[in-house]
């Protein structure tokens, strides 16, 4: 994080380092190369769309600050600005594509949560298409149910954190 602060002038309060341990491997741990690839820390820049000096990455993961009521997939009006961050970025970068991931807490059955998370993701995709003119071919909705939690489901606060949307934006930069 010190590198990001010193090199790009990003305020430390906007940065968060996240280590996932063995919960989110990007490669198989059966080889040394896979183990090495899994030893990583992701630096998360809050509201990263205004950072000018950082060259665009190949892939950008945006955790949208949206809350859903338990068992619901409706987009609340107060969270439309979060979706607008993705919509505006994609409008300004017409070669980008995005995977919109829906997630749930563990209340209810597996199948119901898979369906609910898919509906949440589809609602965000539909909102991007309708309100920002993003071609639907550039968007994919995928529900993960409660299979990728970011907090423990043992408290109401943890369950709320797990009811979320992530936008994985693939930045294809033409040179």
C-alpha positions in Angstrom: 0.0 0.0 0.0 2.9 2.3 0.7 3.9 2.0 -3.0 0.4 3.1 -4.1 0.5 6.1 -1.7 4.1 7.1 -2.6 3.9 6.5 -6.4 0.3 7.5 -7.2 -0.6 9.8 -4.4 -3.6 7.8 -3.3 -4.9 8.8 0.2 -4.1 5.9 2.7 -7.7 6.1 4.0 -8.9 5.0 0.5 -6.8 1.9 0.5 -7.4 -1.6 2.0 -5.2 -4.7 1.6 -7.0 -8.0 1.6 -5.5 -11.4 1.9 -7.7 -14.3 1.1 -5.6 -17.2 2.5 -6.9 -20.4 1.1 -10.5 -19.2 0.6 -10.0 -17.8 -2.9 -7.2 -19.7 -4.8 -6.5 -18.6 -8.3 -4.5 -21.7 -9.1 -4.2 -25.3 -7.9 -2.1 -25.7 -4.7 -0.9 -29.1 -6.0 2.2 -27.4 -7.7 4.8 -25.0 -6.5 3.8 -22.6 -9.2 0.2 -22.8 -8.1 1.1 -22.2 -4.5 3.2 -19.2 -5.5 0.3 -17.7 -7.5 -2.0 -18.1 -4.5 0.3 -16.1 -2.3 -1.1 -12.6 -3.0 -2.6 -9.6 -1.5 -5.2 -7.5 -3.4 -5.1 -3.8 -2.9 -8.5 -2.3 -3.0 -8.9 1.4 -3.8 -12.1 2.9 -2.5 -13.9 4.7 -5.4 -11.0 3.8 -7.8 -12.7 5.4 -10.9 -11.1 8.8 -10.2 -7.5 7.6 -10.0 -5.8 9.2 -13.0 -2.2 8.2 -12.9 -2.7 4.5 -12.6 -2.8 2.7 -16.0 -5.9 0.7 -16.6 -5.5 -2.9 -15.4 -6.4 -6.0 -17.5 -9.2 -6.8 -15.0 -10.9 -4.6 -12.4 -13.0 -6.0 -9.5 -15.5 -3.5 -8.2 -17.3 -4.4 -5.0 -20.5 -2.4 -5.2 -21.6 -0.9 -1.9 -25.2 -2.2 -2.1 -27.3 -3.8 0.5 -30.2 -6.2 -0.2 -32.9 -7.2 2.1 -32.9 -10.9 3.0 -34.6 -12.9 0.3 -35.0 -9.9 -2.0 -33.3 -8.9 -5.3 -34.7 -5.4 -5.7 -32.2 -2.6 -6.3 -32.9 0.1 -3.7 -32.9 3.7 -5.1 -30.1 4.8 -2.8 -27.7 2.3 -4.4 -28.2 3.4 -8.0 -25.1 5.6 -7.7 -23.0 2.5 -7.1 -24.2 0.9 -10.3 -23.6 4.2 -12.1 -19.9 3.9 -11.3 -19.8 0.7 -13.4 -22.2 2.1 -16.1 -20.2 5.3 -16.6 -16.9 3.5 -16.7 -18.2 1.1 -19.3 -19.7 3.9 -21.4 -16.3 5.7 -21.4 -14.5 2.4 -22.2 -16.5 0.8 -24.9 -14.2 -2.3 -25.2 -14.8 -3.4 -21.6 -17.0 -6.3 -20.7 -18.2 -7.2 -17.2 -19.3 -10.2 -15.2 -21.8 -9.1 -12.6 -21.7 -11.5 -9.6 -24.6 -11.9 -7.2 -24.1 -13.3 -3.7 -26.3 -14.2 -0.8 -26.1 -15.0 2.9 -26.9 -18.6 4.0 -30.5 -18.0 5.1 -32.6 -20.5 3.1 -31.8 -23.4 0.9 -28.9 -23.8 -1.5 -31.1 -23.8 -4.7 -33.2 -20.8 -3.5 -30.0 -18.8 -2.8 -28.5 -19.7 -6.2 -31.7 -18.4 -7.8 -31.8 -15.3 -5.7 -28.2 -14.4 -6.4 -28.7 -14.9 -10.1 -31.7 -12.6 -10.0 -29.7 -9.9 -8.1 -27.0 -10.1 -10.8 -29.6 -10.0 -13.6 -31.3 -7.0 -12.1 -28.0 -5.1 -12.1 -27.3 -6.1 -15.7 -30.8 -5.0 -16.7 -30.3 -1.6 -15.0 -27.0 -1.1 -16.8 -28.6 -1.9 -20.1 -31.7 0.3 -19.5 -30.1 3.3 -17.9 -26.6 3.5 -19.4 -27.1 2.0 -22.8 -24.6 -0.8 -22.3 -25.0 -3.5 -24.9 -26.2 -6.7 -23.1 -23.6 -8.7 -25.1 -20.9 -6.9 -22.9 -22.5 -8.1 -19.7 -22.9 -11.5 -18.0 -24.9 -12.2 -14.8 -23.8 -15.0 -12.6 -25.2 -16.0 -9.2 -23.0 -17.7 -6.6 -25.5 -18.1 -3.8 -23.7 -18.4 -0.5 -20.7 -20.2 -1.9 -18.3 -17.2 -1.8 -18.9 -15.5 1.5 -16.8 -12.5 2.6 -18.0 -12.6 6.2 -19.3 -15.1 8.7 -23.1 -15.7 8.4 -23.4 -16.1 12.2 -24.4 -12.5 12.8 -26.9 -10.1 11.1 -24.0 -7.8 10.1 -22.1 -10.7 8.5 -25.1 -11.9 6.6 -25.7 -8.3 5.3 -22.1 -8.1 4.0 -22.6 -11.4 2.1 -25.7 -10.1 0.3 -23.8 -8.2 -2.3 -22.9 -7.6 -5.9 -19.4 -7.6 -7.5 -18.6 -6.3 -10.9 -15.6 -8.0 -12.6 -14.6 -5.6 -15.4 -12.3 -6.9 -18.1 -10.5 -3.9 -19.5 -9.5 -4.5 -23.1 -7.3 -1.6 -24.0 -6.7 -1.0 -27.7 -3.1 0.2 -28.4 
